[in-house]
Amino acid sequence: MPVDCLHLESLHLAVVRHADRVCVVAEGELDAGSAADLVAAVDRALDDDPFRTIVVDLTGVSFVDLHGLRALDGLEPAACGERVEVRPSRAADRLRARMERGVMV
């Protein structure tokens, strides 16, 4: 199975191609310095593999700032389709919950 890796200062991205799906796996911090790279990796996977499901695995993301959350929200239109499945990050869920409660972040 082919694997492409990108090591950023705060985030490690791996794109793993399986027969039936492509997994974009993120580990580390999703922030202002790495959010655009995650979106670019997902966009590239969608373009390169038009018939396979794209799984965005964020379970290894330990920190998300507002830039990262905006990037995840930007994936939502694609995630509504049948081709993209997002496995959420607990860090992103915590930030969303705080924002919904009106707690300043």
TORNU-667316 format. One record per atom (N, C-alpha, C, O): x, y, z; atom name; residue in one letter; residue number from 1. Coordinates in steps of 0.1 Angstrom, whole numbers, plus 5000, padded with zeros to 4 digits. Layout:
REM residues N
R   px   py   pz  a r   k
R    X    Y    Z CA a NUM
...
REM end
This chain:
REM residues 105
R   px   py   pz  a r   k
R 5008 4988 5000  N m   1
R 5000 5000 5000 CA m   1
R 5009 5012 5000  C m   1
R 5017 5014 5009  O m   1
R 5007 5021 4990  N p   2
R 5016 5033 4989 CA p   2
R 5012 5043 5000  C p   2
R 5001 5045 5004  O p   2
R 5023 5049 5006  N v   3
R 5021 5059 5017 CA v   3
R 5029 5072 5013  C v   3
R 5041 5071 5010  O v   3
R 5023 5083 5014  N d   4
R 5029 5096 5012 CA d   4
R 5029 5103 5025  C d   4
R 5018 5104 5032  O d   4
R 5040 5109 5030  N c   5
R 5041 5115 5043 CA c   5
R 5045 5130 5041  C c   5
R 5053 5133 5032  O c   5
R 5040 5138 5050  N l   6
R 5044 5152 5051 CA l   6
R 5046 5155 5065  C l   6
R 5037 5154 5073  O l   6
R 5058 5159 5069  N h   7
R 5061 5163 5083 CA h   7
R 5062 5178 5084  C h   7
R 5071 5185 5078  O h   7
R 5053 5184 5091  N l   8
R 5053 5198 5093 CA l   8
R 5058 5201 5107  C l   8
R 5060 5191 5115  O l   8
R 5060 5213 5111  N e   9
R 5065 5216 5124 CA e   9
R 5056 5211 5135  C e   9
R 5060 5205 5145  O e   9
R 5043 5212 5133  N s  10
R 5033 5208 5144 CA s  10
R 5024 5196 5140  C s  10
R 5017 5191 5149  O s  10
R 5025 5192 5128  N l  11
R 5015 5182 5123 CA l  11
R 5022 5172 5114  C l  11
R 5030 5176 5105  O l  11
R 5019 5159 5115  N h  12
R 5024 5149 5106 CA h  12
R 5012 5144 5098  C h  12
R 5002 5140 5104  O h  12
R 5013 5144 5085  N l  13
R 5002 5139 5076 CA l  13
R 5007 5127 5068  C l  13
R 5018 5127 5063  O l  13
R 4999 5117 5068  N a  14
R 5002 5105 5060 CA a  14
R 4990 5102 5051  C a  14
R 4979 5102 5056  O a  14
R 4993 5100 5038  N v  15
R 4982 5096 5029 CA v  15
R 4985 5081 5025  C v  15
R 4995 5078 5019  O v  15
R 4976 5073 5029  N v  16
R 4977 5058 5027 CA v  16
R 4967 5054 5017  C v  16
R 4955 5055 5020  O v  16
R 4971 5048 5006  N r  17
R 4962 5043 4996 CA r  17
R 4959 5028 4997  C r  17
R 4968 5020 4996  O r  17
R 4947 5025 5000  N h  18
R 4942 5011 5000 CA h  18
R 4934 5008 4987  C h  18
R 4932 5017 4980  O h  18
R 4931 4996 4985  N a  19
R 4924 4992 4973 CA a  19
R 4910 4999 4972  C a  19
R 4906 5003 4961  O a  19
R 4903 5001 4984  N d  20
R 4890 5006 4983 CA d  20
R 4889 5020 4989  C d  20
R 4878 5026 4988  O d  20
R 4899 5026 4995  N r  21
R 4899 5039 5001 CA r  21
R 4912 5045 5002  C r  21
R 4923 5039 5000  O r  21
R 4912 5058 5004  N v  22
R 4924 5066 5007 CA v  22
R 4923 5072 5021  C v  22
R 4913 5079 5023  O v  22
R 4933 5070 5029  N c  23
R 4932 5075 5043 CA c  23
R 4942 5087 5044  C c  23
R 4954 5085 5041  O c  23
R 4937 5098 5048  N v  24
R 4945 5110 5051 CA v  24
R 4946 5110 5067  C v  24
R 4936 5113 5073  O v  24
R 4957 5107 5072  N v  25
R 4959 5105 5087 CA v  25
R 4967 5117 5092  C v  25
R 4978 5120 5087  O v  25
R 4961 5124 5102  N a  26
R 4968 5135 5108 CA a  26
R 4971 5132 5123  C a  26
R 4963 5127 5130  O a  26
R 4983 5136 5127  N e  27
R 4987 5135 5141 CA e  27
R 4995 5147 5145  C e  27
R 5003 5152 5138  O e  27
R 4991 5152 5157  N g  28
R 4998 5164 5162 CA g  28
R 4988 5176 5164  C g  28
R 4977 5174 5169  O g  28
R 4993 5188 5160  N e  29
R 4985 5200 5162 CA e  29
R 4980 5206 5149  C e  29
R 4987 5208 5140  O e  29
R 4967 5208 5149  N l  30
R 4961 5214 5137 CA l  30
R 4958 5229 5140  C l  30
R 4949 5232 5148  O l  30
R 4967 5237 5135  N d  31
R 4967 5251 5138 CA d  31
R 4969 5260 5126  C d  31
R 4969 5255 5114  O d  31
R 4972 5273 5128  N a  32
R 4974 5282 5117 CA a  32
R 4985 5278 5108  C a  32
R 4984 5280 5096  O a  32
R 4995 5271 5113  N g  33
R 5006 5267 5105 CA g  33
R 5004 5254 5097  C g  33
R 5012 5251 5088  O g  33
R 4993 5246 5100  N s  34
R 4992 5233 5094 CA s  34
R 4978 5231 5087  C s  34
R 4976 5222 5080  O s  34
R 4968 5240 5090  N a  35
R 4955 5237 5086 CA a  35
R 4954 5237 5071  C a  35
R 4947 5228 5065  O a  35
R 4960 5246 5064  N a  36
R 4959 5246 5049 CA a  36
R 4966 5233 5043  C a  36
R 4961 5229 5032  O a  36
R 4976 5228 5050  N d  37
R 4982 5216 5044 CA d  37
R 4973 5204 5046  C d  37
R 4972 5195 5037  O d  37
R 4965 5203 5056  N l  38
R 4955 5192 5058 CA l  38
R 4944 5193 5046  C l  38
R 4941 5184 5040  O l  38
R 4939 5205 5044  N v  39
R 4929 5207 5034 CA v  39
R 4935 5204 5020  C v  39
R 4928 5198 5012  O v  39
R 4947 5208 5018  N a  40
R 4954 5205 5005 CA a  40
R 4955 5190 5003  C a  40
R 4954 5185 4992  O a  40
R 4959 5183 5014  N a  41
R 4961 5168 5013 CA a  41
R 4947 5161 5010  C a  41
R 4947 5152 5002  O a  41
R 4936 5166 5016  N v  42
R 4923 5160 5013 CA v  42
R 4919 5164 4999  C v  42
R 4914 5155 4991  O v  42
R 4921 5176 4994  N d  43
R 4918 5180 4981 CA d  43
R 4925 5172 4970  C d  43
R 4920 5167 4960  O d  43
R 4938 5170 4973  N r  44
R 4947 5162 4964 CA r  44
R 4942 5147 4963  C r  44
R 4941 5141 4953  O r  44
R 4938 5142 4975  N a  45
R 4933 5128 4975 CA a  45
R 4919 5127 4967  C a  45
R 4917 5117 4960  O a  45
R 4911 5137 4969  N l  46
R 4898 5137 4961 CA l  46
R 4901 5138 4946  C l  46
R 4894 5131 4938  O l  46
R 4911 5146 4942  N d  47
R 4914 5147 4928 CA d  47
R 4921 5135 4922  C d  47
R 4918 5131 4911  O d  47
R 4930 5129 4930  N d  48
R 4938 5118 4925 CA d  48
R 4931 5105 4925  C d  48
R 4934 5096 4917  O d  48
R 4921 5104 4933  N d  49
R 4914 5091 4935 CA d  49
R 4899 5093 4934  C d  49
R 4892 5093 4944  O d  49
R 4894 5096 4922  N p  50
R 4880 5100 4921 CA p  50
R 4869 5090 4924  C p  50
R 4857 5093 4925  O p  50
R 4873 5077 4925  N f  51
R 4863 5067 4928 CA f  51
R 4864 5060 4941  C f  51
R 4856 5052 4945  O f  51
R 4875 5063 4949  N r  52
R 4877 5057 4962 CA r  52
R 4871 5066 4973  C r  52
R 4871 5078 4971  O r  52
R 4867 5060 4984  N t  53
R 4863 5068 4996 CA t  53
R 4876 5074 5002  C t  53
R 4886 5068 5002  O t  53
R 4874 5086 5007  N i  54
R 4885 5094 5013 CA i  54
R 4882 5094 5028  C i  54
R 4871 5099 5032  O i  54
R 4890 5088 5036  N v  55
R 4888 5088 5051 CA v  55
R 4898 5098 5057  C v  55
R 4910 5097 5055  O v  55
R 4893 5108 5064  N v  56
R 4902 5118 5070 CA v  56
R 4902 5114 5085  C v  56
R 4892 5117 5092  O v  56
R 4913 5108 5089  N d  57
R 4915 5103 5103 CA d  57
R 4921 5114 5112  C d  57
R 4934 5116 5111  O d  57
R 4914 5120 5120  N l  58
R 4919 5131 5129 CA l  58
R 4920 5126 5144  C l  58
R 4923 5134 5153  O l  58
R 4919 5113 5146  N t  59
R 4919 5108 5160 CA t  59
R 4933 5110 5166  C t  59
R 4933 5110 5179  O t  59
R 4943 5113 5159  N g  60
R 4956 5115 5164 CA g  60
R 4960 5130 5166  C g  60
R 4971 5134 5170  O g  60
R 4950 5139 5164  N v  61
R 4952 5153 5166 CA v  61
R 4949 5157 5180  C v  61
R 4939 5154 5185  O v  61
R 4959 5162 5187  N s  62
R 4959 5165 5201 CA s  62
R 4955 5180 5204  C s  62
R 4951 5182 5215  O s  62
R 4956 5189 5194  N f  63
R 4953 5203 5196 CA f  63
R 4947 5208 5184  C f  63
R 4952 5205 5173  O f  63
R 4937 5217 5185  N v  64
R 4931 5224 5174 CA v  64
R 4928 5238 5178  C v  64
R 4922 5241 5189  O v  64
R 4933 5248 5170  N d  65
R 4930 5262 5173 CA d  65
R 4919 5266 5163  C d  65
R 4913 5258 5155  O d  65
R 4915 5279 5163  N l  66
R 4904 5283 5155 CA l  66
R 4907 5282 5140  C l  66
R 4898 5279 5132  O l  66
R 4920 5283 5136  N h  67
R 4923 5281 5122 CA h  67
R 4921 5266 5118  C h  67
R 4916 5264 5107  O h  67
R 4925 5257 5127  N g  68
R 4922 5243 5124 CA g  68
R 4907 5240 5123  C g  68
R 4903 5232 5115  O g  68
R 4900 5246 5133  N l  69
R 4885 5244 5133 CA l  69
R 4879 5249 5120  C l  69
R 4870 5242 5114  O l  69
R 4883 5260 5115  N r  70
R 4878 5266 5103 CA r  70
R 4882 5257 5091  C r  70
R 4874 5255 5082  O r  70
R 4894 5251 5091  N a  71
R 4897 5241 5081 CA a  71
R 4888 5229 5081  C a  71
R 4884 5224 5070  O a  71
R 4885 5224 5093  N l  72
R 4876 5213 5094 CA l  72
R 4862 5216 5089  C l  72
R 4856 5208 5082  O l  72
R 4858 5228 5092  N d  73
R 4845 5233 5088 CA d  73
R 4845 5234 5072  C d  73
R 4834 5232 5066  O d  73
R 4856 5238 5067  N g  74
R 4857 5238 5052 CA g  74
R 4856 5225 5045  C g  74
R 4853 5224 5033  O g  74
R 4859 5214 5053  N l  75
R 4858 5201 5047 CA l  75
R 4843 5196 5047  C l  75
R 4840 5186 5041  O l  75
R 4835 5203 5055  N e  76
R 4821 5198 5057 CA e  76
R 4813 5196 5044  C e  76
R 4807 5186 5042  O e  76
R 4814 5206 5034  N p  77
R 4806 5203 5022 CA p  77
R 4811 5190 5015  C p  77
R 4802 5183 5010  O p  77
R 4824 5187 5015  N a  78
R 4828 5175 5009 CA a  78
R 4824 5163 5018  C a  78
R 4821 5152 5013  O a  78
R 4824 5165 5031  N a  79
R 4821 5154 5040 CA a  79
R 4806 5150 5039  C a  79
R 4802 5139 5043  O a  79
R 4798 5159 5034  N c  80
R 4784 5156 5033 CA c  80
R 4782 5146 5021  C c  80
R 4771 5139 5021  O c  80
R 4791 5145 5012  N g  81
R 4790 5135 5002 CA g  81
R 4794 5121 5006  C g  81
R 4798 5119 5017  O g  81
R 4791 5112 4998  N e  82
R 4794 5098 5001 CA e  82
R 4809 5094 5001  C e  82
R 4812 5084 5006  O e  82
R 4817 5102 4995  N r  83
R 4831 5099 4993 CA r  83
R 4840 5102 5004  C r  83
R 4851 5097 5005  O r  83
R 4836 5111 5013  N v  84
R 4845 5115 5024 CA v  84
R 4839 5112 5037  C v  84
R 4827 5114 5040  O v  84
R 4847 5105 5046  N e  85
R 4844 5102 5059 CA e  85
R 4854 5108 5069  C e  85
R 4866 5106 5067  O e  85
R 4849 5116 5078  N v  86
R 4858 5123 5088 CA v  86
R 4857 5116 5101  C v  86
R 4846 5115 5107  O v  86
R 4869 5111 5106  N r  87
R 4869 5106 5119 CA r  87
R 4874 5117 5128  C r  87
R 4886 5121 5127  O r  87
R 4866 5122 5137  N p  88
R 4869 5135 5144 CA p  88
R 4880 5134 5154  C p  88
R 4883 5123 5159  O p  88
R 4885 5145 5158  N s  89
R 4895 5147 5168 CA s  89
R 4887 5151 5181  C s  89
R 4878 5159 5181  O s  89
R 4891 5145 5192  N r  90
R 4885 5149 5205 CA r  90
R 4889 5164 5208  C r  90
R 4880 5171 5214  O r  90
R 4900 5169 5203  N a  91
R 4904 5183 5206 CA a  91
R 4895 5192 5198  C a  91
R 4891 5202 5204  O a  91
R 4891 5189 5186  N a  92
R 4882 5197 5178 CA a  92
R 4868 5197 5185  C a  92
R 4861 5207 5185  O a  92
R 4864 5185 5189  N d  93
R 4851 5184 5196 CA d  93
R 4850 5192 5208  C d  93
R 4840 5199 5211  O d  93
R 4861 5192 5216  N r  94
R 4861 5201 5228 CA r  94
R 4860 5215 5225  C r  94
R 4853 5223 5232  O r  94
R 4868 5220 5215  N l  95
R 4868 5234 5211 CA l  95
R 4854 5238 5206  C l  95
R 4849 5248 5210  O l  95
R 4847 5230 5198  N r  96
R 4834 5232 5193 CA r  96
R 4824 5234 5205  C r  96
R 4816 5243 5205  O r  96
R 4825 5224 5214  N a  97
R 4816 5224 5226 CA a  97
R 4818 5237 5234  C a  97
R 4808 5243 5238  O a  97
R 4830 5242 5236  N r  98
R 4833 5254 5243 CA r  98
R 4827 5266 5236  C r  98
R 4821 5275 5242  O r  98
R 4828 5266 5223  N m  99
R 4823 5277 5215 CA m  99
R 4808 5277 5215  C m  99
R 4802 5288 5216  O m  99
R 4802 5266 5215  N e 100
R 4787 5265 5215 CA e 100
R 4782 5270 5229  C e 100
R 4771 5275 5229  O e 100
R 4789 5268 5239  N r 101
R 4785 5272 5253 CA r 101
R 4788 5287 5255  C r 101
R 4785 5293 5265  O r 101
R 4795 5293 5245  N g 102
R 4799 5307 5246 CA g 102
R 4811 5310 5255  C g 102
R 4813 5321 5259  O g 102
R 4819 5299 5257  N v 103
R 4831 5301 5265 CA v 103
R 4842 5306 5256  C v 103
R 4844 5301 5245  O v 103
R 4848 5317 5261  N m 104
R 4859 5323 5253 CA m 104
R 4871 5313 5251  C m 104
R 4875 5307 5261  O m 104
R 4876 5313 5240  N v 105
R 4888 5304 5237 CA v 105
R 4900 5312 5234  C v 105
R 4911 5306 5232  O v 105
REM end
